[in-house]
Amino acid sequence: MLIDTYGRVATDLRVSLTDRCNLRCTYCMPEEGLQWLAKPDLLTDDEIVRLVDIAVRTLGIEEVRFTGGEPLLRPGLVGIVERVAALEPRPQMSLTTNGIGLRRTATALKAAGLDRVNVSLDTLRPDVFKTLTRRDRHRDVLEGLEAAREAGLNPVKVNAVLMPGLNDDEAPDLLAWAVEHDYELRFIEQMPLDAQHGWKREGMVTAGDILASLRTRFDLSPEGADERGSAPAERWLVDGGPHRVGVIASVTRPFCAACDRTRLTADGQIRTCLFATEETDLRAALRSGAPDEEIARIWKLAMWGKKAGAGLDDPTFVQPDRPMSAIGG
């Protein structure tokens, strides 16, 4: 069991498969990209599967989400999913992606055992998409979403970040579109995880702003804390249901007290939080021949030291030196 000193138990593992991405979203990385990890520093497919096996077999992990960077850029992704699906006990598996490669991979991923996907899409306007991502791939994302739904990777969730002066007026349009296509939309407050360290709290679009905008067109009724559990998104029924919309308010309404996640970076480091400034190295233990029991012990010790919260309200908060693309969403 992965328990910390505050009594929280981690049952949800986020696995970053690569730090690379084929977009250059303004809230994540600079236009020229980043210094990518060298191939020898990345965990191999076998190492990833072994760590996930330890996590689900001995540490109580029940859900695994593959992230990046962009996980569809990982050559061995389908094989990793297939091997994790064969583990006992079998974890629930999901994937967070920008959707560009889903049109050609959705069917194979479903056949391999993937349960569902989260796709990032911040705008319905191709010109705004190009401005936000610095790439002209809007149509590819829409086609990827359709392919995921047709392959049965449901519920297909769409994650949107609203940026002032760019797409902050699109919340109602995004929700109407998601309802029409039977996607579950979730808005995410912009977090201080950009490589340029350009995030400013006073300039962000807050959960309150998003809900006020949605209520100009929709009736929203809260789903309730019992339904939410440890999920990061607060959810509302749209016009009485059955469709729902979620808001992940990591900055203005932090949910750290209910956090049930542990994170594995693409280079084999354990992070107890997206905003952690310290990591615990599992790759070195793997490659030095440590048995599963020793790796599990190191993992447990890392999680035992998890802090109470992200500390975003603390004036002394220090932004992590790794951007989101390197540690997974």
C-alpha positions as CSV (number, residue, x, y, z in Angstrom):
1,M,0.0,0.0,0.0
2,L,1.2,3.5,-0.9
3,I,0.2,5.5,2.1
4,D,1.4,8.9,3.3
5,T,1.6,10.5,6.8
6,Y,-1.8,12.2,6.2
7,G,-3.6,8.9,5.6
8,R,-4.0,9.3,1.9
9,V,-3.6,6.1,-0.1
10,A,-2.4,6.2,-3.7
11,T,-4.3,3.8,-6.0
12,D,-3.9,5.8,-9.3
13,L,-0.6,5.7,-11.1
14,R,0.3,8.2,-13.9
15,V,3.1,6.9,-16.2
16,S,4.9,9.3,-18.5
17,L,6.1,7.4,-21.5
18,T,8.0,10.2,-23.2
19,D,8.9,13.9,-22.7
20,R,8.5,14.6,-26.4
21,C,5.5,16.2,-28.0
22,N,4.4,17.1,-31.5
23,L,2.7,20.3,-30.3
24,R,4.2,23.4,-28.7
25,C,1.3,24.6,-26.5
26,T,2.1,28.1,-25.1
27,Y,1.2,27.0,-21.6
28,C,3.6,24.1,-21.6
29,M,6.8,24.7,-23.6
30,P,8.6,27.3,-25.7
31,E,8.2,27.3,-29.5
32,E,11.6,25.8,-30.1
33,G,10.9,22.9,-27.9
34,L,13.0,21.6,-25.0
35,Q,16.1,19.6,-24.4
36,W,14.7,16.1,-24.7
37,L,15.8,13.2,-22.6
38,A,18.5,11.0,-24.1
39,K,17.2,7.6,-25.1
40,P,19.4,5.7,-22.5
41,D,17.8,7.8,-19.8
42,L,14.3,6.7,-20.7
43,L,12.8,3.6,-19.2
44,T,12.6,0.7,-21.6
45,D,9.2,-1.0,-22.3
46,D,10.3,-3.9,-20.1
47,E,11.2,-1.6,-17.2
48,I,7.9,0.2,-17.5
49,V,5.9,-3.0,-17.4
50,R,7.9,-4.3,-14.5
51,L,7.3,-1.2,-12.4
52,V,3.6,-1.2,-13.2
53,D,3.5,-4.9,-12.3
54,I,5.1,-4.1,-8.9
55,A,2.6,-1.3,-8.4
56,V,-0.5,-3.3,-9.1
57,R,0.6,-6.6,-7.6
58,T,2.2,-5.3,-4.3
59,L,1.4,-1.6,-3.8
60,G,-2.4,-1.5,-4.4
61,I,-2.5,0.5,-7.7
62,E,-5.9,0.0,-9.4
63,E,-5.7,2.5,-12.2
64,V,-2.9,3.3,-14.7
65,R,-2.9,6.4,-16.9
66,F,-0.3,6.7,-19.7
67,T,0.8,10.3,-20.3
68,G,3.7,12.2,-21.9
69,G,4.7,14.5,-23.4
70,E,2.6,12.9,-26.0
71,P,2.3,9.1,-25.3
72,L,1.3,8.2,-28.9
73,L,4.9,9.1,-29.9
74,R,6.1,6.1,-27.9
75,P,6.9,3.4,-30.4
76,G,6.1,0.5,-28.1
77,L,2.8,2.0,-26.7
78,V,0.4,-0.7,-28.0
79,G,2.6,-3.5,-26.7
80,I,3.0,-1.8,-23.3
81,V,-0.8,-1.5,-23.0
82,E,-1.3,-5.2,-24.0
83,R,1.2,-6.4,-21.4
84,V,-0.2,-4.2,-18.6
85,A,-3.7,-5.5,-19.5
86,A,-2.4,-9.1,-18.9
87,L,-1.2,-8.3,-15.4
88,E,-3.0,-9.7,-12.3
89,P,-4.8,-7.9,-11.0
90,R,-5.6,-6.1,-14.1
91,P,-5.7,-2.3,-13.6
92,Q,-8.1,0.1,-15.4
93,M,-6.1,1.8,-18.1
94,S,-6.5,5.2,-19.7
95,L,-4.4,7.5,-21.9
96,T,-4.0,11.3,-22.0
97,T,-3.2,12.5,-25.5
98,N,-3.3,15.5,-27.8
99,G,-5.3,13.3,-30.1
100,I,-3.2,13.9,-33.3
101,G,-2.3,10.2,-33.7
102,L,-5.5,8.7,-32.5
103,R,-7.1,8.2,-35.9
104,R,-4.6,5.5,-36.8
105,T,-4.1,4.0,-33.3
106,A,-7.5,4.0,-31.5
107,T,-8.6,0.6,-32.8
108,A,-5.3,-1.1,-31.9
109,L,-5.2,0.5,-28.5
110,K,-8.7,-0.7,-27.7
111,A,-7.8,-4.2,-28.9
112,A,-4.7,-4.2,-26.7
113,G,-6.9,-3.4,-23.6
114,L,-7.0,0.3,-23.2
115,D,-10.3,1.3,-21.5
116,R,-10.6,5.0,-22.4
117,V,-8.9,8.3,-23.4
118,N,-8.6,11.9,-22.4
119,V,-7.9,14.2,-25.3
120,S,-6.7,17.8,-25.0
121,L,-8.6,20.3,-27.1
122,D,-8.8,23.9,-26.1
123,T,-10.7,25.5,-28.9
124,L,-13.1,24.9,-31.7
125,R,-11.5,27.5,-33.9
126,P,-8.6,26.3,-36.1
127,D,-6.9,29.7,-36.1
128,V,-6.9,29.8,-32.3
129,F,-5.7,26.2,-32.2
130,K,-2.7,27.2,-34.4
131,T,-1.9,30.1,-32.1
132,L,-2.2,28.1,-28.9
133,T,-0.3,25.0,-30.1
134,R,1.9,26.6,-32.8
135,R,0.9,23.8,-35.1
136,D,-1.9,23.5,-37.8
137,R,-3.3,20.2,-36.6
138,H,-6.9,21.0,-35.5
139,R,-8.6,18.7,-38.0
140,D,-6.3,15.8,-36.9
141,V,-7.5,16.2,-33.3
142,L,-11.2,16.2,-34.3
143,E,-10.7,13.1,-36.4
144,G,-8.8,11.4,-33.5
145,L,-11.7,12.1,-31.1
146,E,-14.1,10.5,-33.6
147,A,-11.9,7.5,-34.0
148,A,-11.7,7.0,-30.2
149,R,-15.4,7.1,-29.8
150,E,-16.0,4.7,-32.7
151,A,-13.4,2.3,-31.3
152,G,-15.2,2.2,-27.9
153,L,-12.7,4.1,-25.8
154,N,-15.5,5.5,-23.7
155,P,-16.2,7.8,-22.0
156,V,-14.1,10.0,-24.3
157,K,-13.1,12.9,-22.2
158,V,-12.0,16.3,-23.6
159,N,-9.7,18.5,-21.5
160,A,-9.7,22.2,-22.2
161,V,-7.5,25.0,-20.8
162,L,-8.9,28.6,-21.3
163,M,-6.4,31.4,-21.9
164,P,-7.2,35.1,-21.5
165,G,-7.6,36.9,-24.8
166,L,-7.4,33.7,-26.8
167,N,-10.2,31.2,-26.1
168,D,-11.7,32.4,-22.8
169,D,-15.0,33.2,-24.6
170,E,-15.4,29.6,-25.8
171,A,-16.6,27.8,-22.7
172,P,-20.3,27.6,-23.7
173,D,-19.5,26.7,-27.4
174,L,-17.1,23.9,-26.2
175,L,-19.8,22.5,-23.9
176,A,-22.5,22.6,-26.6
177,W,-20.2,20.8,-29.0
178,A,-19.2,18.2,-26.4
179,V,-22.9,17.4,-25.6
180,E,-23.6,17.1,-29.4
181,H,-20.8,14.6,-29.9
182,D,-21.3,12.7,-26.6
183,Y,-17.9,13.7,-25.1
184,E,-17.4,14.5,-21.5
185,L,-15.8,18.0,-21.3
186,R,-13.5,19.0,-18.5
187,F,-12.0,22.5,-18.1
188,I,-8.7,22.7,-16.4
189,E,-7.3,25.8,-14.7
190,Q,-3.9,26.8,-16.2
191,M,-1.2,25.5,-13.8
192,P,2.3,26.9,-13.2
193,L,4.0,24.1,-15.1
194,D,5.2,25.9,-18.2
195,A,8.9,25.7,-19.2
196,Q,9.1,29.5,-19.6
197,H,7.8,30.2,-16.1
198,G,5.4,32.7,-17.5
199,W,2.4,31.7,-15.5
200,K,0.7,34.5,-13.5
201,R,-2.1,33.7,-11.1
202,E,-3.7,37.1,-11.6
203,G,-4.0,36.5,-15.3
204,M,-5.5,33.0,-15.3
205,V,-9.1,32.0,-16.1
206,T,-10.5,30.6,-12.9
207,A,-13.1,27.9,-12.2
208,G,-15.5,30.7,-11.1
209,D,-15.0,32.5,-14.4
210,I,-15.6,29.3,-16.4
211,L,-18.8,28.4,-14.5
212,A,-20.2,31.9,-14.8
213,S,-19.6,31.7,-18.6
214,L,-21.3,28.3,-18.9
215,R,-24.3,29.4,-16.9
216,T,-25.1,32.1,-19.5
217,R,-26.3,29.2,-21.7
218,F,-26.8,26.1,-19.5
219,D,-28.4,25.1,-16.3
220,L,-25.7,23.4,-14.1
221,S,-26.5,21.4,-11.0
222,P,-23.7,20.0,-8.9
223,E,-23.2,16.3,-8.9
224,G,-22.1,16.2,-5.3
225,A,-19.1,15.2,-3.2
226,D,-20.2,11.6,-2.9
227,E,-20.1,11.1,-6.7
228,R,-16.8,12.9,-7.0
229,G,-14.8,10.8,-4.5
230,S,-11.1,11.4,-5.1
231,A,-11.5,12.6,-8.7
232,P,-9.8,15.9,-9.5
233,A,-12.8,17.3,-11.4
234,E,-15.9,18.8,-9.7
235,R,-18.8,17.8,-12.0
236,W,-22.1,19.3,-12.9
237,L,-25.2,17.9,-14.7
238,V,-25.9,19.9,-17.8
239,D,-29.5,20.9,-18.1
240,G,-30.5,18.1,-15.8
241,G,-28.4,15.4,-17.4
242,P,-27.4,12.9,-18.5
243,H,-24.4,15.0,-19.9
244,R,-21.9,16.3,-17.4
245,V,-19.2,18.9,-17.4
246,G,-16.2,19.0,-15.1
247,V,-13.9,21.7,-13.8
248,I,-10.4,20.8,-12.4
249,A,-9.6,23.8,-10.2
250,S,-6.1,22.9,-9.1
251,V,-5.2,26.5,-8.3
252,T,-8.3,28.1,-6.8
253,R,-10.0,25.0,-5.3
254,P,-7.2,22.6,-4.6
255,F,-8.2,19.0,-3.9
256,C,-4.9,17.8,-2.3
257,A,-6.6,16.3,0.8
258,A,-8.3,13.7,-1.4
259,C,-5.3,13.0,-3.8
260,D,-4.8,9.3,-4.6
261,R,-2.1,9.6,-7.3
262,T,1.5,8.7,-7.6
263,R,3.6,9.6,-10.7
264,L,6.3,7.9,-12.7
265,T,8.3,10.0,-15.0
266,A,9.7,8.9,-18.4
267,D,13.2,8.6,-16.9
268,G,12.1,6.5,-13.9
269,Q,11.6,9.0,-11.1
270,I,8.8,8.9,-8.6
271,R,7.0,12.2,-8.1
272,T,4.4,12.5,-5.3
273,C,2.8,15.6,-6.9
274,L,2.9,17.5,-10.1
275,F,4.3,20.4,-8.2
276,A,6.9,18.5,-6.2
277,T,10.4,19.8,-6.3
278,E,12.0,16.5,-5.3
279,E,12.0,13.1,-7.0
280,T,12.9,9.5,-6.0
281,D,15.0,7.5,-8.4
282,L,13.6,4.0,-9.3
283,R,15.6,3.7,-12.5
284,A,18.9,3.3,-10.7
285,A,17.5,0.6,-8.5
286,L,16.1,-1.2,-11.5
287,R,19.3,-1.1,-13.4
288,S,21.4,-2.1,-10.4
289,G,19.5,-5.4,-10.1
290,A,17.3,-4.6,-7.1
291,P,14.6,-7.2,-6.4
292,D,10.9,-6.2,-6.6
293,E,10.7,-6.0,-2.8
294,E,13.4,-3.4,-2.7
295,I,11.9,-1.3,-5.4
296,A,8.5,-1.5,-3.6
297,R,10.2,-0.4,-0.4
298,I,11.8,2.7,-2.1
299,W,8.4,3.6,-3.7
300,K,6.6,3.3,-0.3
301,L,9.2,5.5,1.4
302,A,8.8,8.2,-1.3
303,M,5.1,8.3,-0.9
304,W,5.3,8.3,2.9
305,G,7.0,11.7,2.6
306,K,4.3,13.3,0.4
307,K,3.5,16.8,1.4
308,A,0.0,17.9,2.6
309,G,-0.6,20.1,-0.5
310,A,0.8,21.7,-3.6
311,G,1.4,25.0,-1.8
312,L,0.1,27.2,-4.7
313,D,-1.3,29.6,-2.1
314,D,2.0,29.9,-0.3
315,P,3.8,33.2,-1.3
316,T,7.1,31.3,-1.2
317,F,5.9,28.7,-3.7
318,V,8.6,27.6,-6.1
319,Q,7.6,26.4,-9.5
320,P,9.0,22.9,-10.3
321,D,12.0,23.0,-12.7
322,R,10.5,20.3,-14.9
323,P,7.7,21.4,-17.3
324,M,4.5,19.4,-17.6
325,S,5.8,17.7,-20.8
326,A,8.5,16.0,-18.7
327,I,6.4,14.8,-15.8
328,G,3.0,13.9,-17.2
329,G,-0.4,15.4,-16.7
